Structures are given as structure tokens and as C-alpha cells.
């Protein structure tokens, strides 16, 4: 685990006070609204002096090495932390071409990584002589990631690297980001307030708001309990599956989540692993599959338990092939359908009701 504790007065109106233990592998996403302290936390982890002036308490350990410890007056300089930082604005040197930007600092850190291999993995072979002004936003971020990886870090942090990109550039860059931690087998901390990015990348999620940790854990569990994660849409759930068929004429994709589910989606391919986020308010329950309905998805479920929701509705927890389904229904509907634990029913939701 990576243990991180920081309490610092950023300004007179904002105090950052966080304590978390993150997995030492995979991608941890810091999620929260603008102004919640995500970037401030990254800067503290990276050791940037601007945010170290007013530290009240700090403790940061990485691979059994103490990076920050206010009790023992330990605070490693940024270049000694083995933490690489990919900024939102890429921060490439405008007077250097791609190759020189990539190699900046490479020799100083005695890295044993192959420049040629990383250049090939990130598809930069034809851009090595280009200057930043000649690159697209997505290309600049790929250069930034290669430069960061060549420092051979033990932790890679990325601060909303897709925020300034258009949709197409985001889609093209996501596979590279998803593969980064696998190349070096190092943990990543990724900042975002885009639920689609979280669905695609997160192995672990830390939800922040107003300088504090609101919740943290597995994304599937947090979607059910944490409305801040689902953009205040209330309880939601995640289904994980694999693309099994694409119906181009109907503009539909079939996902195999044990049961087959149809969604509207683009730019997917057969055998692609996906996560689907479905809001509980978009799910209805029935005793038998309806006939002649426009709702394409009707899957068998088993009711687990019923919970009272804050909005005078009933939250129904169910399972489908080991995965959790959540529905919000009225108390009257629950009485009429005799919804109870252990009952076999069907859950319905539209093909357009899912976030991919």
C-alpha cells in the first residue's frame, strides 16, 4: 500500500486534510468537483514547494521509503522522490523537438528503459523532429507521458491529462494511459472529474470534496453508495462485460455480462472489455418479460434486499450472474409486485440509458 497523509492550509479559506492508503499497483483515480483539492494533493505528493509552506502534518511512504514525515522533519526534494508528473498543459519545452523533450533528464536519472521501445509503444516515430507547436494536443500528451516514464518513476501522477482535448483526441489517448502502468508495473494516480474516464481507467477510486476524502474503494461499490461519483444521479451500478457482437445497421453493441445486453455505442470492437454505468432510477422491474416493448434489455435477476431511499423510494438490490443490479421503485410498486428477498424477477433498462 501507498500511505499518504497531508494536512496543510492552502489559503485562508481552504484547508486540505486527507489520509489514504492506496493500492501499490493499478490506477487510482482522484475524483471530485473543481476546487476539491485534487491538484493541490498531487503537488504535495510531487514535493512542489509552493504547496509545502504551510504543512501542518505530513506522512508519505512509497515502496518502504519515507518521502514526507513532518514529525521527523523529512521532506525529500522533488527530484529525489521517484514521482513523475504529467500535467494538464503538458509543459513541453517549446524550443526543443519531440526527441529532445523526451530525452530531457533521461541521462541524469540513469534509466535503463529503452527510448526506442517507448517511442514505438506511444507511436511517436514520425514525430521525433516535430516541435510542440507542430503537435496536436493528444500528441503532446503522449510525448509528456514518454518523458515521464523515461525517468523510471516508482509512482506516476497525471492531472486531468485529457481535460483540454476534444472527444476524438481523448478516445485515441485513453488506450495509451490504460497501458502506462502495465509497461513499468508501477502505480498511477489519475485526477479526473469525468465519470467516463473513471469507468475506463479506475482500479480504485478516491472521492474528494472541499479538501477532504469523502469515500474511497472499489468503483463498483462506490457507485451504489456515493452520489458525488455519479454526478448526483443517486444510486447507480456497474456491469462489466465484453463486446460480443456489433450491429452496425442498428447502431448497437452487444455486451456479454453473462446475460447479453444491448447498448448504443461507437468506436468499440469485438472482445473489448467494458464497464457500463447504469443509474438505478433508469431500471424498472417486472415479473415477466413484456411483449412488444421498445426497451431492449430485460434480464433475469434475483432480489437480495430492499432499502429505504432518501427520496421516499425503495432501493432494490439484486444480482445477475454475480454482478449487482440496483433499481429505485415506489413502495406501491414493491407491494403490487410482491418484491422481496429471494424472489426471481426481471430488470429492464433502455439501450440508451448507459454510460460507457
N, C-alpha and C positions, 0 to 999 in steps of 0.2 A: 504493500500500500504506500501511497504518497501522502504524507501527513502535512497539512498546510493550515496554519493559524495566523491570522493577521487582524490586529485592531489598530486603526490609525484614523486620525482626524484629517480628512482630506481638505475640508474648509470649515468655516464656522457653522455651516448649515448641513454638513454631510459627514457622517462617521461610518467608515467601513469596518464591520465586525463579523468576521467569518471564521469558521472552523470546519474542516472537512478532511475525510480520508478517501482518497481516490484510488481506483484500481491502477496497478503498475503496468497495465497493458491496455490496448484498445483506445477508443476515442471517447473522452469525457466532454460533453457539451455543457458549457455555461449558458444558461438560458434565462432571459428576463427582459423586461422592457428597457428602453433607453433611460439612462440615468440611474440604473440599479447598482452600478459599481463594478460591472464585469471587466471593463478595460482597466480600471484602477487596480483591480486584483491582479490582472495579468502583469501590469507594470511592476507591482510589488514582487511577484514571483520572478520576474526578469531582473530585478535589482536596480531599476531605473531610479536615480537619485531624487527626482522631483517628488516622488511619492514616498520616499523613505524618511523625510524630515520629521514628521510628526507621529512616528510609530509609537504606540503605547505598549503593544505586545506583539511579538512575532515568534513563530516557530515553523520552520520549513525544512523537511528532510527528504532527500532524494537518493535512492539506492544506498541507504545507510550512511549517507554523507550529510552532515549538518550544513545547510545553506544559510539559514537565518535562525538566530536564537537570541532574543533580546535579554533573557536572563543571564546568559553567559557572554553577552556583548560580541556575538559572532554575526558578521554580515559580509558575505563574500561579494567581491566585485562582480559586475555582470559577466565579464569575460572568463570568470573562473567557475561559473555556475553550471556549465554544460546545458544551458537552456537556450534553444533557438527560437526566434520570434519572427513570425510573418505578419506584417502589419496590413491594415486595410488598404493603405495607399501605396503598398509595395516598396517604396523608398529605395528604388534603384538609383545608381549614380548616373545622371544624365550624360556625362562626358565619357562614359565607358560603354563599350558594346556589350552584348549579351555574355560573351565568353569572359571578358574581364570582370563583369559584375559577378558572374558565377564563381570565379576564382578568387575574388577578394576575400582575404582572410583564410583561404583554404590551406596555404602552406604554413601559416602561423599555428594552426591547430593540430598539425601532424596527423591529419586524417588519412586513413588507409582505404577510403572509399574510392571507387572508380568514377572519375569525372565522365568518361565516355559512356559508361553504363547508365548513369543517371540522366545524362543528356538524351540518351536514346529512349529511356523509360518515359521521360516527360516530353518526348517528341520535339526537341529543340535543335535538331541537327542543322536545319536550314535557316536558323535564326541567329547563329552564333556571331555573325558580323553586324547584326542589326543593333541600332541604338534604341533606348527606351522610347523615344519619340516615334519610332517606326513600328512599335509593337502595339497590339490590341491589349485591352485590359486583362483578358484571360491569359494571354501570352506573358505579360509582365508578372502575373501572379505565379505562373509556372516557373519563371526564372527565379523569383523570390524563394519558392519552395526548394528548388535545387540548391540555391546558395545556402539556405538554412540547413539542409540535410548534409551538405559537404562539411559543415562544421562538426559533424558527428556528435550531435547532441544526445543527451540522455532523456530529454523532455522537449517536445516541440509544442509551441503555443501559437495559435492563429486567431487574430482578432477580426472577425467578420470579413474574411478574405473575399467573399462574393458580393458584399454589400453594394459596390459601385458598378457591378456588371449587369448587362442585360440578360434576359432569360436564356438565350441560346448559349451565351458565354458561361453562365452558371452551370447549365447542363453538361457542357463539354469539360468543365473543370472538376466537377464532383467526383468522377471516377479516379482522377489523379489524387485528390485529397483522401479518398477512401483507401487508396493503396499505400499512402505515405508511411503509416505506422507499421505496415506489414514489411516494407522494404528493409527497415532498420530494426524492426521489432522493438520499437520504443513507444511509450505512451504519448498521447496528444491531448491537449486541452484546446477546445474549439469554441469560440464565442459566437453566439447567434441569437437572434430573436425571430427567426423564420422557422416555423414548425415543420416545413417541408425538408429543410436541411437537417433538422433534428431527426426526422424519420429516416432519412437516408443514411446518416452517419453515426448516430449515437449508440454507443455500447452502454453508457452510463450518463445520467443527466443530473446536473445541479441547477436547481431553480433559485434565482436571486431576485430580490426586490428591496429597494430602499437600503442598500448596503448590507443586507443580511441574507443568510441561506434560509429559504422558505421550506425547501424539501430537497431530497436527493435520493437517487436509487435507480432501479431498472425502469426504462422508459415505459414499458407496458403497464407496470403498477402505478406509475405517477400519472399517466393519462386518465386513469379512473378516479384518482383522488385529488388531483391538483388542477383546478380550473385555470390557473395562470398559464400553465403549459399549453392548454388547448384554446388560448385566446378568449378566455371567459365563456366558452361554449358549454360549460358544465361537464359532467362526466362523459368520458369518451373511452374508446378501447382500441387496441391494435390487433390486427390479424397479420400474421406473417405467412408468406407462401411463395410460390414460384410460378412464373409465367408459363402456362402450358399450351396456350393457343392464342393466335391473334386473328381477329375477324376484321380485316381492313375495310370491307364494304360497309359494315355496321359501325365502324369506328369503336370497336370494343376489344377488350383484352380479357382473356380468361385466366384467373389466378387459382392455382390449386392450393387450398388451405386445408387439405383433407377433403372438405366439400369444395365444389367448384363455384367460384364467384366471378361475376362479370362486372367489369368497371370500364368507364370511359377513360382512355389514356392515350398518350402519344410517346413516341421515342422509346418504346420498350421492345425487348427481344425475348424469344423463347428461352427458357431456363434461367431468366433473370430473377434473382431473389428480391422480393419487395416487401415493404411494410405498408399496410393500409390503416389510416386513422379514420374511425367512424364515430360520429357523435351519437350518444345514447338517445337523444331526442329524435334522431332520424330513423330509429328502429321501432317497428311495430311487431306485435306478437299475434299469432293465430293458432287455432287448433288443427286446422287442415290447410294445405296449400290452396290459395284462391285460384279460381279459373278466370281466364281472360283478363289478366291484370297487366298494367304497364310496368309494374315493379318486377324486375328481372331476377332478383335474388330472394330466394325463400329456402332457408336451410334448417335442418333439424337440430334442435338444441335440447339440453336437459337443464331445468331450473335448479340452481343451487340455493339461493337465498334471496330474501326481499328486504330492502332497507328503505326507511323513510328518507325522502329527499327534502332539501331546504325549501323547495318551491311547491310544497303540498302535493308532490307527486311521489310515486313509488319507484325506487330503483331496483330493477330486477337483474340479478346476477345469474348468468347461465354459462354452460360450457358447450363447446363444439370441437370435438377431436382434440381435447387437451388445451384448447385456447378459450379465452374468456370473452363472452358476449355480454354487453350491458344494454338494457333498454329502460327508458323512462316512460311510464304509463300512469294513467289516473287510477285512483283507488277503485272507482266504479268498474273500470275495465278489468282490474285484477279480480274483483268479486264475480263479475259476469263470466269470465273465462276460468275461474277457479284456479288462478295461478298460485302454485305452492311448491315448496321444495321437493325435488324428485320427479316432478311432472315433465313429461316429454311434450314439447311444443315445436312451433316453427317461428323463426325470426325472419322478418322481411326488411330489406333496405334497397334503395334505388342504386343503380349503377353509377349515377352521378353524385351520390351522397358521400363519396370517399375522397380523402386527401391522400395523394401518393407521394 
